[in-house]
Amino acid sequence: MIPRLASYFPILRWGRQYNRSALTNDLVAAVIVTIMLIPQSLAYALLAGLPPEAGIYASIAPILLYAVFGTSRALAVGPVAVVSLLTASAVGQVAEQGTAGYAVAALTLAGLSGGFLLLLGVFRLGFLANFLSHPVIAGFITASGILIATSQLKHILGIEASGHTLIEMVGALVSNLGQINPITVVIGVTATAFLFWVRKGLKPLLRKIGAGPLLADIVTKAGPVAAVVVTTLAVWAFGLAERGVSIVGEVPQSLPPLTMPGLAPELIRQLAIPAILISIIGFVESISVAQTLAAKKRQRIDPNQELIGLGAANLGAAFTGGYPVTGGFARSVVNFDAGAETPAAGAFTAIGLAIAALALTPLVYYLPNATLAATIVVAVLSLVDFSILKKTWSYSRADFAAVTATILLTLTLGVEIGVASGVILSIALHLYKTSKPHVAEVGLVPGTNHFRNINRHEVETHPEILALRVDESLYFVNARFLEDLIQDRVVDGQSLRHVILMCSAVNEIDYSALESLEAINHRLTDLGVGLHLSEVKGPVMDRLRTTHFLDQLNGRVFLSQYDAWKALTQPADPAKAAE
């Protein structure tokens, strides 16, 4: 009973092995991640168009729930830049920012996302996330990073600007340049420059002057906190809020409240598709990080259980004043590098954030929004990776086209259309690649039992035999392609007597492909040409045996391509052919 429960509650598995060493390592990691998350959570809430406390609330209950249901030992769950942007885009279409309806819509979005992820996990449908190819994901994240950084320039410049696309944002910024607040610019630019230096140069400097690796790491991760403290003190000491510097203002001093997502059918209808897109993007990002970190310690990640863990985390956010969450790359890497051994590190982080929500929120009253914007800009620019364009151009022009289209559509039409286009492009790309499978004519490598492509190797062929190796499963998209290919080859080859389909790479034959094989068999029969199969995999053969195809086949099924070659080139000795 316990092992079965542990499959749904991984905490039962790692919790039984928990010891003092793991506790120490998890506490150290929690301190470092908490220091990093306090300014980051406030900043991402700002990006989502929500009050700053929503970022902290979204980092408490979700982390605790993931610790119970998740399988990754290092994944840190909470608000992330891309999901925050998607939230702002989706919720902004149904409610006005700053209203109660906006907050309720964000809760509803988290609830729908959590419910969708939970259903995927329960029914073990994690494979659906594979419909987003890696190049398309990379293109979307790159475009999102540009959009996010651009959206924060208004806070760094101290002007009003809006928009959901790059063109709208740039246009709004240019038209309002006359409203720039010089003091805000100084704060924003200085904070941005400082944070870039902290990220790249502080740790090497500390190590050079003799600081230990742990101390250097903690001080480096505390860089954003230092920016927050210094700029907040400056605004308070010099009364800069009265001189036009936008500040966070009052943040409730409390633990996450119990909240209720909206249940209005129209609201649910409007947010259903965005919730699905957010769920898929969040899961893909989260599982990629979790599997990468787990591989370094030879640990195992269960994708379907991860869906349940992330679903529970989002439901937790929906009922505690948060908004959609997922596993963040930066904080997870920090958690891993800091020595986190179990999900308990996340639970301790949640406790640290709860203490911050109770005791530290009054201290951020004078925190300038420009500093939070600088935190976001520095974080998201690391997501921008134009090298994917060069890589895909060199390797696959189809992938390059998909990446380029995703980037351009996301920048010009908005993130939701960008995500939807990415899904469609990923599926279309797969269908395109498999619609014309690689089919090689093969011949016998002299002195061996192996068959290789006649265009790549010196091989033996026979004028009466056409041996074709199909390097793809056969299904409705490519079935007609194989029909036409064989028809053309048989018409050109007047001396042909046998066609052999080498099926070593065929893992599936659907009903459409079966009908195509039947059509091929009938045509070849009329032409007096035999159709033979070789190296058919067991599961494929099992399916074929349930049909009449094998009974109607005018040729034979051979265990190996070599058996087929021997039997058809030496028909006087057919007993050696294995059927």
C-alpha positions, 0 to 999 in steps of 0.5 A, spaced: 500 500 500 505 504 501 509 504 495 502 505 491 501 511 495 508 513 494 507 513 487 502 519 488 505 522 494 512 522 492 513 525 499 512 518 502 518 516 498 523 521 500 521 523 507 522 516 510 530 517 508 530 524 510 536 525 515 540 531 518 545 532 513 539 533 508 536 538 513 542 542 513 543 542 505 535 544 504 536 549 509 542 553 506 538 552 499 532 555 502 535 561 505 539 563 498 533 561 494 528 566 499 533 571 498 532 571 491 525 570 490 523 576 495 524 581 489 523 577 484 516 575 486 514 582 487 517 584 480 513 578 476 507 580 480 508 587 477 509 584 470 502 580 471 499 586 472 497 584 479 499 587 486 506 586 488 503 581 494 500 576 489 507 574 487 509 572 494 502 569 495 503 565 489 510 563 492 508 560 498 502 555 498 504 552 491 511 551 493 508 547 499 503 543 495 509 541 489 513 538 495 508 533 497 506 531 489 512 533 485 518 528 483 523 533 482 528 534 488 530 541 486 525 544 482 523 551 485 515 552 483 513 559 483 511 565 478 516 566 472 517 571 467 513 568 461 507 565 465 507 572 468 506 575 461 501 570 458 497 572 465 497 579 463 495 578 456 490 573 457 487 577 463 487 584 460 482 581 455 477 580 460 478 585 465 481 592 467 488 592 470 487 594 478 480 592 478 477 586 483 475 583 476 482 583 474 484 579 480 479 574 480 480 573 473 487 571 475 485 566 480 480 563 475 486 562 470 490 559 475 484 554 477 483 552 470 490 551 469 491 547 475 485 543 473 487 542 466 494 539 468 491 535 474 487 532 469 493 530 464 496 527 470 491 523 472 489 520 465 497 520 464 497 525 458 503 528 459 505 526 452 501 532 449 506 537 451 511 534 445 506 537 440 511 543 442 517 542 438 524 545 442 525 550 436 518 553 436 519 553 444 526 556 443 523 561 438 517 563 443 521 564 449 526 568 445 520 573 443 517 573 450 523 575 453 524 581 448 516 583 449 517 582 457 524 587 457 520 592 452 514 592 457 518 594 463 522 600 459 516 604 461 517 603 469 525 604 468 523 611 464 517 613 468 512 614 463 505 611 461 505 606 456 501 600 454 500 594 448 501 587 447 505 587 441 512 589 440 509 595 435 504 597 440 509 598 446 515 601 442 509 606 439 507 608 446 514 609 448 516 613 443 509 617 443 510 618 451 518 620 451 516 627 453 514 625 460 520 621 462 522 622 469 529 623 470 530 621 477 526 614 475 531 614 469 537 614 473 534 609 478 532 604 473 538 605 469 543 604 475 539 598 478 539 595 471 547 596 470 548 594 477 544 587 476 548 586 470 554 587 473 552 582 479 550 577 475 557 577 471 562 580 475 561 580 482 562 572 484 569 572 480 571 578 484 569 575 491 572 569 489 579 573 487 579 576 494 578 570 497 571 569 499 569 562 499 564 559 494 558 558 499 559 566 501 560 568 494 554 564 491 550 567 497 552 574 496 551 574 489 544 571 489 543 577 494 545 582 489 537 584 487 536 585 495 541 590 495 539 594 489 532 593 492 534 596 499 539 601 496 534 604 492 528 604 497 532 608 502 534 613 497 527 614 495 525 614 502 531 619 504 530 624 499 523 624 498 523 622 491 516 619 491 513 626 491 518 628 485 514 623 481 518 616 482 513 611 482 513 606 488 510 600 490 506 603 496 502 599 501 503 591 501 498 588 506 502 585 512 499 578 512 499 571 510 496 569 503 488 569 504 483 564 502 480 566 495 475 563 490 476 563 483 470 566 479 465 561 477 462 565 471 461 561 465 462 566 461 469 568 464 471 560 464 469 560 457 474 566 455 480 564 459 479 556 458 484 557 451 489 561 455 489 556 461 491 551 456 496 554 453 499 557 459 499 550 462 502 547 456 508 552 456 509 552 463 509 544 463 514 544 458 519 549 461 518 545 468 519 538 465 525 541 461 529 544 467 527 538 472 529 533 467 536 536 466 537 537 474 535 530 475 540 527 470 546 530 474 544 526 480 542 520 476 535 521 479 528 520 476 522 524 474 515 522 472 512 527 467 505 524 469 506 525 476 509 532 475 503 534 471 499 532 478 504 536 482 504 542 478 496 542 477 496 542 485 501 548 485 496 552 481 490 550 484 493 552 491 495 559 487 488 559 485 485 559 492 491 563 496 491 569 492 496 568 487 496 566 479 499 561 474 505 558 476 510 553 474 518 551 475 522 556 474 529 555 470 533 560 474 531 559 481 531 551 480 538 552 478 540 556 484 536 551 488 540 545 485 547 549 486 545 551 493 545 544 495 538 542 495 537 535 496 529 534 497 523 538 495 523 540 503 528 545 501 522 548 497 517 548 503 523 551 507 523 557 502 515 557 503 516 558 510 521 564 509 517 567 504 511 567 509 515 570 514 517 576 509 510 577 508 508 578 515 514 582 517 518 585 511 512 588 507 512 595 510 519 595 508 518 595 501 513 601 501 518 606 498 521 601 493 521 604 486 517 600 480 524 602 476 528 597 481 523 591 480 523 593 472 530 592 472 530 586 476 525 583 470 529 586 464 536 582 467 532 576 468 529 575 462 534 578 457 538 571 459 532 567 455 533 571 449 537 566 444 538 568 437 543 563 436 537 558 435 536 561 428 543 560 426 543 553 429 536 551 425 538 554 419 544 550 418 541 543 420 534 544 418 530 549 414 524 547 416 525 548 423 528 555 421 522 557 418 518 554 424 522 558 429 522 565 425 515 564 424 514 563 431 518 569 433 515 574 428 508 572 430 509 573 437 512 579 437 507 582 432 501 579 434 502 577 441 504 572 446 497 568 445 497 568 438 505 566 438 503 560 443 497 557 438 502 558 432 507 555 435 503 549 437 500 549 430 507 550 427 510 544 431 504 539 429 504 542 421 512 541 421 511 533 424 506 532 419 510 535 413 517 531 415 513 525 415 508 526 409 514 524 405 518 519 409 525 517 406 525 511 402 531 508 400 532 502 395 537 497 398 542 492 396 546 487 399 553 489 401 558 484 398 560 478 403 555 480 408 548 479 410 547 487 410 543 491 406 544 499 405 542 504 400 544 503 393 546 511 393 551 511 399 554 504 398 557 499 393 552 493 393 549 488 389 542 489 386 538 484 382 534 487 375 528 483 377 528 485 385 526 492 387 528 492 395 525 499 398 527 500 406 521 505 409 524 509 414 518 511 417 511 509 420 506 508 415 499 512 417 494 517 413 499 522 412 504 518 408 500 512 405 499 515 398 506 517 398 508 510 398 503 508 393 505 513 388 512 512 389 512 504 388 507 505 382 512 510 379 518 505 380 514 499 377 512 502 371 519 504 369 522 498 371 519 493 366 523 487 368 521 487 375 518 481 378 518 482 386 518 488 390 520 487 397 518 492 403 523 492 408 519 494 414 525 495 420 523 502 421 516 501 421 513 502 428 506 503 426 501 501 420 494 505 421 488 503 417 489 508 412 496 505 410 493 498 411 488 500 405 494 503 401 498 497 402 492 493 399 491 497 393 499 496 392 498 489 392 492 489 387 496 493 382 502 489 383 498 483 382 495 485 376 502 487 373 504 480 375 509 483 380 510 480 387 509 484 393 513 482 399 515 484 406 521 483 411 523 485 418 516 486 420 516 488 427 512 484 432 507 489 434 506 491 427 505 483 425 500 482 430 495 488 428 496 485 420 494 478 423 487 481 425 486 483 418 485 480 411 491 483 408 496 477 409 491 472 406 490 477 400 498 478 399 501 476 393 508 475 396 511 472 402 513 475 409 520 474 411 524 474 417 529 478 414 531 482 408 537 477 407 532 471 407 528 475 402 534 476 398 536 468 398 529 466 396 527 470 391 534 470 387 534 462 388 527 460 388 529 453 387 531 453 394 525 456 398 525 452 404 531 456 407 526 462 407 523 464 413 516 466 413 
